[in-house]
Amino acid sequence: MDYLPIFLKLRDAPCLVVGGGEVAGRKLGLLLEAGAAVTVIAPSADAAIAELAERGRIRLRTKTFDADDADGFRLVIAATDDREVNEEVAATGRRLGIPVNVVDCPALCDFIFPAIVDRSPVVIAVSTGGASPVLGRLLRTRIEACIPSGFGTLARIAGGLRDRVKRAIPDARARRHFWEQGLQGPAAELALQGRAEEAEMRLLEEAEAAATQGGPSLGSVALVGAGPGDPDLLTLRALRLIQEADVVVYDRLVSPEILALVRRDARRIYAGKERSRHSIPQDDINELLGNLASEGHRVVRLKGGDPFIFGRGGEEIETLMARHIPFQVVPGITAASGCAAYAGIPLTHRDHAHACLFVAGHLKDGSLQGIDWPQLARPRQTVVVYMGLQGLPQICAELIRHGAPPSRPAALIQQGTTSEQRVVSATLETLPARVADSNVKAPTLVIIGEVVTLREKLAWYRGRAEREEMSANGR
């Protein structure tokens, strides 16, 4: 370890920045965020630094640096483009015992600035020891993606409750267990959503429950959209909740790659549904979610696409609300959006479609009765049919019978956004036969409208199955 990572308390501490350019401005900005009393010494200063001086945020001395200028400072930064000046600042700092940073010159530095992830009071510093600052910033970006902004709120709440929790739970081991559970449970989720008062109240309730019952009394449920298949399309919140869950209740359309993100020690319950065949009836799923949460588990109900678009999410949260189970809904990229984008078919386009309709390929009773065919047959719109593979011949025939031209473009997308993606493009008249000859496998999505013609020009992604098919056909 070339550098010892430490955090300096600089609030109201006198700090000196030598240099008046953009780089100096970035460094003094960090010092100001830490509450330091900053003095800048430079023959001239850029507009941003001059404005800070005018507003009284810093003290600006317009002069060249002299060795005596460093007296009385806790920390010094040299940020000039003159190496001799930088070396003089470094030598002066060492002589006076003041830590010095010389920007972009690790050999002259007593300390270096890390890449910072700021979720105050949670602060994470990443350093490569000056070897590659760009790599440090790249690592910081990855860490930032995993640390929600609400972690600062959570830390402040926990800090404010430490004494009260200590009084409620005197035993150190039990108290540690409480914090381990509480900082990952429903109260933490409330804090991460910015609901600080509710989070604080929930933590206090859980502390009281832990003191009397030995642990939090109630878990929570998150209805999480897993998107159309590609794990890179998960939202950051979805990924975090999946990895924190004690129990994951998942659907048939959740890809194996996404299931691989679940903790190994988490319980997995398959609740998939196929046409006219459900592994667990919907009413039983609703009750299962409530029962698991009542046992204190963090439950993720993982659904392909989006929970509120043909995902029965509304039915499930009705049950949770009736039982007063804490829950949240995390939207996912719905199949229409994800599959269409990967197929190179824009759902709307001002030259082809001014509206987009989503429709289920079969209703609750499994039939196609009750669908408003005249509305779906109208021109200058895009129709997206979910779960339409089995009923495709009837769907196309009904649209034609209700006024859609047989030549209207249509496409079926198999397992969109995954390596198994295939796209069969045709017309309403010819698509059923083309699909029948293509050995298509569910899940599929059907897109109908003039926008399908844009695929030939806009297609950018080909799944493995599609690439192999094109290679076999000499394309």
C-alpha positions in Angstrom: 0.0 0.0 0.0 1.7 3.2 -1.2 -0.7 5.6 0.5 -2.7 5.3 3.8 -6.3 6.2 3.1 -7.5 8.7 5.7 -10.3 11.3 6.0 -9.3 14.7 7.2 -11.6 17.0 9.1 -11.1 20.4 7.5 -14.2 22.3 8.6 -13.0 25.9 9.2 -9.4 24.8 8.8 -7.1 27.2 6.9 -6.1 25.7 3.6 -4.0 27.2 0.8 -4.3 26.8 -3.0 -1.5 28.1 -5.1 -2.8 28.7 -8.6 -5.7 30.5 -10.2 -6.7 28.4 -13.2 -9.4 25.7 -13.9 -7.4 22.9 -12.1 -7.0 25.0 -9.0 -10.7 25.8 -9.1 -11.6 22.1 -9.1 -9.4 21.5 -6.0 -10.6 24.4 -4.1 -14.1 23.3 -4.8 -13.5 20.1 -3.0 -12.0 22.0 -0.1 -15.1 24.2 0.1 -17.4 21.1 0.1 -15.4 19.9 3.1 -16.0 23.2 4.9 -12.4 24.5 4.7 -11.4 28.2 4.9 -9.6 28.6 1.6 -7.0 31.1 0.5 -5.9 31.3 -3.1 -2.6 32.8 -4.1 -2.0 33.5 -7.8 -0.8 36.3 -10.0 -4.2 36.2 -11.7 -7.4 34.2 -11.3 -10.0 33.0 -13.7 -13.6 34.3 -13.6 -14.9 31.4 -11.5 -12.3 31.9 -8.7 -12.7 35.7 -8.8 -16.5 35.3 -8.4 -16.0 33.0 -5.3 -13.7 35.7 -3.9 -16.3 38.5 -4.6 -19.0 36.4 -2.8 -16.7 35.9 0.2 -16.4 32.2 -0.2 -12.6 32.3 -0.4 -9.8 34.8 0.2 -7.9 35.7 -3.0 -4.4 37.2 -2.9 -3.2 38.3 -6.3 0.5 37.8 -6.1 3.3 35.3 -6.8 4.0 32.6 -4.1 6.6 33.3 -1.5 7.8 30.7 1.1 6.4 32.8 3.9 2.9 32.5 2.4 2.4 29.0 3.7 2.7 29.8 7.4 -0.3 28.9 9.4 -2.0 26.6 6.9 -3.1 23.0 7.7 -2.9 21.9 4.1 -1.5 23.2 0.8 -2.3 22.5 -2.8 0.0 23.5 -5.7 -2.0 23.8 -9.0 0.1 26.0 -11.3 1.5 25.3 -14.7 5.0 26.4 -13.5 7.0 23.4 -12.3 9.5 25.6 -10.4 6.7 27.2 -8.4 5.2 23.8 -7.7 8.5 22.5 -6.5 9.0 25.5 -4.2 5.5 25.0 -2.7 6.3 21.3 -2.1 9.6 22.1 -0.5 8.1 24.8 1.7 5.3 22.5 2.9 7.8 19.8 3.9 9.9 22.3 5.8 6.9 23.5 7.7 5.4 20.1 8.2 2.3 20.9 6.2 0.9 18.2 3.9 1.2 19.2 0.2 -0.5 18.0 -2.9 1.1 19.0 -6.3 -1.5 18.3 -9.0 -0.4 15.7 -11.6 3.0 15.2 -9.9 2.8 12.3 -7.4 6.5 12.5 -6.8 6.1 15.9 -5.1 2.9 14.9 -3.1 2.5 14.1 0.5 -1.1 13.2 -0.2 -3.2 12.7 -3.3 -6.9 13.3 -4.1 -8.9 10.1 -4.7 -11.9 9.8 -6.9 -14.8 10.4 -4.6 -18.3 8.9 -4.3 -20.2 11.4 -2.2 -23.3 10.2 -0.4 -22.6 12.4 2.7 -22.2 11.4 5.4 -21.2 8.3 3.5 -18.1 9.0 1.5 -16.1 6.5 -0.6 -12.6 7.2 -1.9 -11.0 5.4 -4.8 -7.3 5.7 -5.5 -4.8 4.2 -7.9 -1.9 5.8 -6.0 -1.5 8.3 -8.8 -0.8 5.5 -11.4 -4.0 6.1 -13.4 -6.4 8.8 -12.3 -8.7 7.9 -15.2 -9.0 4.3 -14.0 -9.8 5.7 -10.6 -12.7 7.7 -12.1 -13.9 4.7 -14.0 -14.0 2.7 -10.8 -15.8 5.5 -9.1 -18.5 5.5 -11.8 -19.1 1.8 -11.3 -19.3 2.2 -7.5 -21.7 5.1 -7.9 -24.0 3.0 -10.0 -24.3 0.5 -7.1 -24.7 3.1 -4.3 -28.1 4.9 -4.4 -28.1 8.6 -3.5 -30.4 7.8 -0.6 -27.7 6.1 1.4 -26.7 9.5 2.8 -30.2 9.9 4.1 -30.1 6.4 5.6 -26.8 7.1 7.3 -28.1 10.3 8.8 -31.2 8.6 10.2 -29.1 5.8 11.7 -26.8 8.3 13.3 -29.6 10.2 14.8 -31.2 7.0 16.3 -28.0 5.4 17.7 -28.6 6.5 21.3 -32.3 5.6 21.3 -31.6 2.2 19.8 -28.9 1.6 22.3 -31.3 2.3 25.2 -34.0 0.1 23.6 -31.6 -2.8 22.9 -28.8 -2.8 25.5 -27.2 -6.1 24.4 -24.4 -5.3 21.9 -24.9 -8.5 19.9 -28.6 -8.1 19.6 -28.2 -4.4 18.7 -25.7 -5.3 15.9 -28.2 -7.9 14.6 -30.9 -5.2 14.6 -28.8 -2.8 12.6 -27.8 -5.5 10.1 -31.4 -6.3 9.5 -32.8 -2.8 9.8 -30.4 -1.2 7.4 -31.3 -3.6 4.7 -35.1 -3.9 5.3 -38.2 -1.9 4.7 -37.0 1.1 6.7 -33.9 1.3 4.5 -36.0 1.1 1.4 -38.1 4.1 2.6 -34.9 6.1 3.2 -33.6 5.2 -0.2 -36.8 6.5 -1.7 -36.4 9.8 0.1 -39.1 9.1 2.7 -37.0 10.0 5.7 -39.6 10.5 8.3 -41.4 7.3 7.5 -38.0 5.5 7.5 -37.1 6.8 11.0 -40.5 5.9 12.4 -40.2 2.4 10.9 -36.7 1.9 12.4 -38.0 2.9 15.8 -40.9 0.4 15.5 -38.5 -2.3 14.5 -36.2 -1.5 17.4 -39.1 -1.8 19.8 -40.1 -5.1 18.1 -36.5 -6.4 18.3 -36.4 -5.5 22.1 -39.6 -7.4 22.8 -39.8 -10.1 20.1 -36.2 -10.6 19.2 -36.3 -9.2 15.7 -38.3 -7.2 13.2 -41.9 -8.4 12.9 -42.6 -7.7 9.3 -40.8 -7.9 6.0 -41.6 -6.3 2.7 -42.4 -7.1 -1.0 -40.9 -5.5 -4.1 -42.6 -6.0 -7.4 -39.7 -5.8 -9.7 -39.7 -5.6 -13.5 -36.9 -7.8 -14.9 -37.2 -6.3 -18.4 -37.4 -8.3 -21.7 -34.4 -10.6 -21.0 -31.1 -8.8 -21.4 -29.7 -8.4 -17.8 -28.0 -5.1 -18.8 -31.5 -3.6 -19.1 -32.3 -4.0 -15.4 -32.7 -0.7 -13.5 -30.2 0.0 -10.7 -32.9 -0.4 -8.1 -34.0 -3.7 -9.6 -30.5 -5.1 -9.4 -30.0 -4.0 -5.8 -33.3 -5.5 -4.6 -32.7 -8.7 -6.4 -29.3 -9.1 -4.8 -30.7 -8.2 -1.3 -33.8 -10.4 -1.4 -34.3 -13.3 1.0 -36.9 -14.9 -1.3 -37.5 -14.4 -5.0 -40.8 -15.4 -6.6 -40.2 -15.4 -10.3 -42.1 -15.8 -13.6 -41.4 -18.0 -16.6 -40.2 -15.0 -18.7 -37.4 -14.1 -16.3 -34.1 -15.0 -18.1 -31.6 -17.4 -16.6 -29.0 -14.6 -16.8 -31.1 -12.4 -14.5 -31.8 -15.3 -12.1 -28.1 -15.8 -11.8 -27.9 -12.4 -10.0 -30.0 -13.7 -7.1 -28.0 -14.4 -3.9 -27.0 -18.1 -3.7 -28.5 -18.4 -0.2 -31.8 -16.8 -1.2 -34.9 -19.0 -1.6 -36.3 -19.2 -5.2 -39.9 -20.0 -5.9 -41.1 -20.6 -9.5 -44.5 -19.1 -10.2 -44.4 -19.2 -14.0 -47.5 -19.2 -16.1 -48.0 -20.7 -19.6 -51.1 -20.6 -21.7 -53.9 -22.4 -19.7 -51.2 -23.9 -17.3 -50.1 -22.1 -14.1 -47.6 -23.6 -11.7 -49.2 -21.6 -8.9 -52.7 -20.0 -9.3 -52.7 -16.2 -9.2 -54.7 -16.0 -5.9 -52.2 -18.4 -4.3 -49.3 -16.2 -5.5 -51.0 -13.1 -3.9 -51.3 -14.9 -0.6 -47.8 -16.4 -0.8 -46.2 -12.9 -1.1 -48.1 -11.7 1.9 -47.2 -14.8 4.0 -43.5 -14.6 3.2 -43.4 -10.9 4.2 -45.3 -11.6 7.4 -42.5 -14.0 8.3 -40.1 -11.2 8.1 -38.6 -11.9 4.7 -37.5 -9.4 2.1 -39.4 -10.7 -0.9 -38.9 -9.8 -4.6 -41.7 -10.7 -7.0 -39.7 -10.8 -10.2 -41.6 -10.4 -13.4 -40.6 -10.3 -17.0 -41.0 -6.9 -18.6 -42.9 -4.4 -16.4 -45.1 -5.5 -13.4 -48.0 -3.2 -14.5 -48.1 -4.1 -18.2 -49.8 -7.5 -18.5 -47.9 -8.5 -15.4 -50.9 -8.7 -12.9 -49.0 -6.4 -10.6 -52.2 -4.6 -9.7 -53.8 -7.8 -8.4 -50.9 -8.6 -6.2 -50.5 -5.3 -4.5 -54.3 -5.2 -3.8 -53.7 -8.2 -1.6 -50.6 -6.6 0.0 -52.5 -3.4 0.8 -55.4 -5.3 2.3 -52.9 -7.1 4.6 -50.9 -3.9 5.4 -47.7 -5.4 4.0 -45.0 -2.8 3.0 -44.4 -2.9 -0.7 -42.9 -1.0 -3.6 -43.1 -1.3 -7.4 -40.0 -1.1 -9.5 -40.8 -0.5 -13.2 -39.0 -2.5 -15.9 -38.5 -2.1 -19.6 -41.6 -3.6 -21.0 -41.3 -6.1 -23.8 -42.8 -3.8 -26.4 -40.1 -1.1 -25.8 -37.2 -3.5 -25.4 -37.9 -5.9 -28.2 -38.9 -3.3 -30.7 -35.7 -1.3 -30.0 -33.5 -4.4 -30.4 -35.3 -5.3 -33.6 -34.8 -1.9 -35.1 -38.5 -1.1 -35.1 -39.4 2.3 -33.6 -42.9 2.1 -32.0 -43.7 5.6 -33.2 -42.5 7.6 -36.1 -44.0 10.8 -37.4 -44.1 9.5 -41.0 -45.7 6.2 -40.1 -47.5 6.1 -36.7 -48.8 8.8 -34.3 -50.1 6.3 -31.7 -49.1 3.0 -30.2 -51.5 0.4 -28.7 -50.6 -2.5 -26.4 -53.0 -5.5 -26.4 -53.0 -8.9 -24.9 -53.1 -11.8 -27.4 -55.6 -13.5 -25.2 -58.0 -12.4 -22.4 -58.4 -13.7 -18.9 -60.5 -16.7 -20.2 -57.9 -17.5 -22.8 -60.1 -16.3 -25.7 -59.9 -13.4 -28.1 -63.5 -12.4 -27.5 -64.0 -8.7 -26.5 -61.1 -7.2 -28.3 -61.9 -4.0 -30.1 -60.8 -5.1 -33.6 -62.0 -1.9 -35.5 -59.9 0.2 -33.2 -56.8 -2.0 -33.8 -57.4 -2.0 -37.6 -57.1 1.8 -37.9 -54.2 3.2 -40.0 -51.2 5.3 -38.9 -50.7 3.5 -35.6 -48.6 0.7 -34.2 -50.2 -2.3 -32.5 -48.2 -4.4 -30.2 -49.6 -7.8 -29.3 -48.3 -9.6 -26.2 -48.8 -13.3 -25.9 -50.0 -13.5 -29.5 -48.2 -16.6 -30.9 -50.9 -19.1 -30.5 -53.7 -16.8 -31.7 -51.6 -15.2 -34.5 -53.7 -16.6 -37.4 -56.9 -15.4 -35.8 -55.4 -12.0 -34.9 -54.3 -11.3 -38.5 -57.6 -12.6 -39.9 -59.7 -10.4 -37.6 -57.7 -7.3 -38.4 -58.1 -7.8 -42.1 -61.8 -8.6 -41.7 -62.2 -5.3 -39.8 -60.6 -3.1 -42.4 -56.8 -3.4 -42.1 -55.2 -4.0 -45.6 -53.7 -7.5 -46.0 -50.5 -5.8 -47.0 -50.0 -4.0 -43.7 -46.5 -4.8 -42.4 -46.2 -7.0 -39.4 -43.4 -8.7 -37.6 -43.0 -11.4 -34.9 -40.0 -11.1 -32.5 -38.8 -14.2 -30.7 -37.1 -13.8 -27.3 -36.2 -10.2 -28.0 -33.0 -8.6 -26.5 -31.5 -12.1 -25.9 -29.0 -14.2 -27.9 -32.0 -16.2 -29.1 -33.7 -13.2 -30.7 -35.2 -13.8 -34.2 -37.4 -11.5 -36.2 -39.9 -12.7 -38.8 -41.1 -9.8 -41.0 -44.0 -10.1 -43.4 -47.6 -8.7 -43.8 -50.9 -9.4 -42.0 -51.7 -11.8 -44.8 -48.4 -13.7 -44.9 -47.1 -13.6 -41.3 -49.0 -16.6 -39.9 -47.6 -18.9 -42.6 -44.1 -17.5 -42.3 -44.1 -18.0 -38.5 -45.5 -21.6 -38.9 -42.5 -22.4 -41.2 -40.0 -20.7 -38.9 -40.1 -23.0 -35.8 -40.6 -20.0 -33.6 -40.4 -20.4 -29.8 -42.1 -18.4 -27.1 -41.9 -15.8 -25.7 -42.8 -13.7 -28.6 -44.1 -10.3 -29.4 -46.0 -9.2 -32.5 -45.7 -5.7 -33.9 -48.2 -4.5 -36.6 -47.9 -1.2 -38.6 -45.9 0.7 -41.1 -43.0 1.2 -38.7 -42.1 -2.5 -39.3 -40.8 -1.4 -42.8 -38.1 0.6 -41.0 -36.4 -2.5 -39.7 -34.6 -3.1 -43.0 -32.8 0.2 -42.5 -32.6 0.4 -38.7 -31.8 -3.1 -37.5 -28.7 -3.0 -35.4 -28.9 -6.1 -33.1 -28.9 -9.7 -34.2 -29.2 -12.6 -31.8 -27.1 -15.7 -32.2 -30.0 -17.7 -33.7 -30.7 -14.9 -36.2 -27.0 -14.6 -37.2 -26.8 -18.4 -37.8 -30.0 -18.3 -39.9 -28.6 -15.4 -42.0 -25.3 -17.3 -42.4 -27.1 -20.4 -43.6 -29.0 -18.4 -46.1 -25.8 -16.8 -47.4 -26.6 -13.3 -46.2 
